[in-house]
Amino acid sequence: RAAQAKLPVMLVPGCASNAYTFDTAPGYSLARHLATCGHDTWIVECRGVGFSRPWRREGDWVDPKTGAPRQHTPTFGDFDYDTYLREDLPAAAAHIAERTGSKRLAGVG
């Protein structure tokens, strides 16, 4: 019997958190662990949170003194969590399916 390919995994942080929920540091990362185990792993962030928020320059991503990633406070415009559920998560799932060629995916949220 042929081995089945592992499902891609879509990780969705909670409403008041960001990608660091699943990728704190190399030794403490569910996302990296799943990728090491052979899953194509994706983290979806709410609009305006973490790295989904536009940055002025790539150098602004980390604190120059500590090297730690900078985080952002959510800044919501004319959208809400219903928009996130109706539009953003289905779009993310469709993008993952298109990129991986998989008709199914696993989700953690």
N, C-alpha and C positions, 0 to 999 in steps of 0.2 A: 504494500500500500504506500503510495507516494505521500510525503509529508505535505501538510497544508501550509500555505503561506500564513504568517501571522497577520492579524488584522491591524490596520492603522489605528492609532489611538488619538482621540481628540480630548485634551484636558481643558476643562473650563473652570477657572477659579471662581470663588464665591463673589457675591455682589460687592463686598467691601475689601476685596483683595486683588492681587495681580499675579503675573506669571511666576513670581518668586514663591508662591504657594507650592508649585510643583518643581521648581528649579532653584533652590536656595543657594547651593554651592555644589561643586563637583562631587563631593562625597555624601551629599545630602539632597539628592535630586531624584524624584520619582521619574521625571521626564528622561533623564539620562539613563537611569536603570532600565526603563522600558525599551529605550533605543538600543542599549547594549544587549538586551534579550531578543532583539530582532524586529521590534515593532517600529514602524514609521510613526514618529510621535510629534504631535502638534499641540501647541498651547494657544488658546483663543482668549484674548483679553477684551473686556468691555471697552466701548468707545471712550476715549479720553483718559484711560487708565494705563499706567506703565508705559510700555513701548508702543502702544497703539496711539499714543499722543505724539503729535509732531514735535520734533526737536529742531532747534535752530541750526546746530552743527553737530556732527558726529562726536566731537570732543566733549560735548555737554552730557554724554551718556554716563560718565563716571566722575566721581569726585577726584580732582587732581591730587589732593593730599593723601587720601586713603586708598584710592583705586576702587572704592566700593561703588556699585551701580546706584545711580540716583533714581529715586522714585517720585511719582507725581501724585498730587491730590486729584481725585476725579473732578472733571470740569464738564458737566453735562449741558448740552445745548437744547435744541428742540427735539429731543428723543427721550425715551424712558426705557424701563426694563421690558415692557411689552414690545418695543421696537427691537431690542436686543434678541428677544425670543422669536419674534415673527420674521425678522429680516437677517440679523447678523449671524446667528447660529446656523440657520439653514444655508446661508451663503458660505460660511466656513466649511460646513460638512460637504457641500457641493464642490468647493475648491479642493478639499482633501481627496475626495473621490476622483476628481479629474486628474490631479497630480499623481495619485498612487495607482489609478486604474482599478481600485477596489469598489465593489458595489455595496460593501458592508464596512462598518467601522465600529470600534469600541469607544465608549465615552466614559469619562470620569469627571464628576463635577460636584 
